[in-house]
Amino acid sequence: MNVSYYDILGVPPAASRDEIRAAWRDAADRFEPGSGGSSAQFRLFNDAAETLLDPERRKEYDAQLGAASRAEPASSVESVATSASAGGGTGLPLTHERTQKPKKPKQPRTPKAGRTNASGSGGGIPTAALAVLGVLAAVAVGLAAYFGFQAQRAEAYEQALGQAPAAAERAAVAVLAYDYETLEADRDAAVRFLTDSYADEYAETFDATAKRGAPQLKAKVEAEVLASSAMHETGDNRDPDQIRVLMFVNQRTLSTANPEPQLALNRVVFDMVDVEGTWLVDDITSY
């Protein structure tokens, strides 16, 4: 029995679009574009979600599944598990218990007569020990400040992961669409969602492509975001002011070049940057 797109995402065949989006977001958190096995798993989840989130493609896919199941003989296979969906693991215990031998109680020491501390007196804490304690106290204060800062940074990063996708979706609708009758206004509207550095690059590309070709073809492009997910970083890359957002975006084009609307299914990554409390697009990558 072949593994279906429903099996890959871990959802039932009757799953709603919200359930499919949630499963895809969970997969996108674990497998990001890159090299090696993670890249292949990432593309596998994306292909599944891309098909199941599009009503027409899902209808055709379900029909193919039904035909395949009727032609396939009964199988004794009960389940199919893949490392992409299960996350791997050997099932072996990571630790084991050791039998501890009882410790002998320590006997109190009797101070020797005639011993003095570093200051020459017969009692009190030695000066050298006080210096060491002072250094240790300073280190402890420094560590507490460092870990406190890291905890605040981690909390800010988690908040950013929840904020950036919504801002990216709003930007995508404006940045990836235009109307040949309102090109300059559409370009200016899109620029408001971009950083200053990226706005110049976008405007240059817009003028060289859309503004040059759209009037002749009377082209209109509409953008619809089907799903989005913040891409988690690790280690020092976890910057609360910079979040990458992966999105499925459908672009529908109307023009005199084609009698019927043309649909493009896109996977894009928006690099979002927090600029004085506002999330702006700093770069766009298409997959």
N, C-alpha and C positions, 0 to 999 in steps of 0.2 A: 504494500500500500504506500503510495507516494505521500510525502509531507506536503500539506496544503499551506497556503498563506495564513489561514486561520491557526494552524498548528504552530507556525513560526512566531506569530504574535501572541499565542496563548489565549485566544478568545474563541467563543463558540461561533458556529456559522451564522447564528441569528444575532450576533453582536451589533449594538448600535454604533453610529459614527463616533459618539463620545467615548464609548468603550474602546474602539479601535484607536482613537487619538491618544487615550490614556496609555494603552499598551505600547504605542509607538514612542511616546515621550519617555516612558520607562526604559525602552531599548536604547533610545538616543542618549540617555544619561550614562549608559554603560558602554556603548560602542560608538566611537566618534570617527570621523574621516581620518585616515592615516595610512599606515602601511602594515602588511602582514595580515594575520587572522582577523584582527579587529576591523580592518577596512572591509574585508569580505563580509563579515557579519553585519556591519553597518549597512552595506549596500543591500544585503538580503532583507533586513527589516524595512528599509526604505522602499524597496520594490513591492513588498507585501502591503505596506500602508498606502503606497501610491495607487495601487489597484483597488484596494477595498474602500478607500475614501472617495473614489470617483463612482457615482451611482451607475453610469453606463458600463464602465469597465468591470465593476463588481457583478453586474447582472450577467455579462458575458462569461466572466470567470466562474460564477456559480453554475451556469449551464454546462460549462466544460467539466466541472467537478461531478455534476450529476451524471453526465454521459460516461465519464471514466469509472464511476462507482458501479454503474449498471453492467459495464463490460468486464469488470475485474472480478475474479473468483473469490469466494470467501477465504479469508486468511485467519490464521491463528494468532497473528501478531496482536498483542493487546495494547501496546503503546509505543510511541516513537519519541525518543529524547535526544536532543542535540545539545552540544556544549554551548551554542549561542543562546538558547533559551533557558537552559538549566544553570548556566554559570560555571560548570565544571565542578571539581571537588572529588576527593578520593574516599571520603567517609571515614578516614582513619582518625583516631584521637590525636590531638595535637600535644597533649601533656599527659603525664602519668604521675601517680602519687608515690612518694617515697616514705618509707617507714623511718620516723625520726627516733633516734635514741634519746632517752631522758638525759638531760644535762645535770651534772652534779652542781649542787648549790655552792656558790662562791663563799669562801670564808673571808670574813673581814680582816683587813690587814692592820697590823699594829705599827703605828709610826715609829721609826727608829729615832732614838735620842740623838740630839745634836744636829739634826737636819735643819737647814734654813732655806728660805726661798731666794730668788735671784736678787732681791733687794737687800738681802742680808738680815732680815728680820725673821723671827721664828714662826710667823703665821701669815695668813692672807694669801691672795692669788698672785703668782709671779707676774712681773711686768711683761715678760715675753708672752705669757698666756693671754694677758689682757689685750695685747696688740693683735694676736691671732683672732681672738673673739671679735675685735673691732672689724677686722677684715671680713670675717665670716658674716657679720651682721650687714655690712655694706653689700656683699655679694647677694645675700638673701633679699635685701630690699630691691636690688637691681633685677633679680630674677622675678620677683613678684610683679614689678612694673612691666617687665618684658612679657610675661605670660598674660598679664591683664590686657596689654595692648593686643596680643595675638587673639585673645578671646573676643575682644571687641571687633577686631578685623574679621574674624570668622562669622560673627553674627551679622555684620554689615554685608558680607559676601552672600550669605543665605538670603537676606532681604533683597539684594540686587538680583539674584536668580529669579525671584518672583516678580520683580518689576520690569526688567528689561524685555521679556517676550511681548508683553502688551504694547510697549512703545515700538518695538520692531514691527509688529503687525500693522499698527497705525501708519508707520512710515512706508511700509511696503505697498500699501494701497495707493499712496500718492507717488512714490518714487518709480514704481514699475508700470504706470499707466499714463496715457495722454490722449488728447483729442486734436486732430489736425486743425480744427477751428479755433482752438484756444491754447496753442503750443506754448507761447511765452508765459501765460498765466499758469499753465500746468507745471512748467519748469520752475517758476518762482515758488509755487506752492510746495514742490518737492524739496527745494533747497532749504526750506525752513526746518526740515527734519535731519539735516546734515551738519556735520562739523564744518568749520570754516575751511579747513585744509581739504576736505573731501568735496565740498561744494564746488570748488573750481574745477576739479577733475570731472565731476558729474555734469556740470553745465557744458563743458567742452565736448564730452561724449554725446550729450543730448543734442547739441546743435549740429554735430557732424553726422548724426544718424536720423533721429526722429524729425528734427526740424527741416532737414534737407529732403527726406523722402516722403514724409507723411502727407504733405499737401497734394502732391501729384497723385497719390493713391487714395486720398481721402481716408486715411487710416485712423481708426480709433482702437485703443487698447485698454481693456479693463483688467484689473488684477483682483484676485480673490485668494485670501489666505485660508488654506484648508486646516493647517495645524502648525504649531510652533513649539519649540522646546529649547530652553537654555542649555548650553553645553558646559558641563562641569569640568573645571580644571583641577589640577592637583599641585600640592607643594606651593612654591613661590609664585606660581602662575595664578593663584586664587586672588585676583585683584577685584575688590568690590566696586571699582570705578570702570572696569572694562569687562563686558560680558558678551560672549558670542552666542547668537541665537540662530538655530536651524529652523527653516520653514519650508513647507510645501505650498507653492504659490501657482495657481492656474492663471494664465494670461489668455484672454479671448480677444482676437483681432478681427475687426471688420474693415474691409477695404475693397476697392474696385478690382484688385488683383485676383480675388477669389469670390465666387458667387455665394459660398457658405462661410459662416464664421470659422476661423481657425483657432484651435485650442492647443496651447503649449503647456505641458506639465513640467514645472520647474522645481528643483531643490536648490535653495540659496541659503547662504550664511551671511547674516548682518553682524558686523562688528560694532557693538553698541558701546558708547562712551558716556559717562555721567559728566556733564558740563554744568557746573553750578546748579545741580539739582534737576537737570533735564537730560533725559536719555536721547542721544543723537547718534546717527549712523556715521561711522568713520571709514567703513569699507564694505564692499559687497563682493561675495564670491559665489559663483554658480557651479553646481555639481551636475 
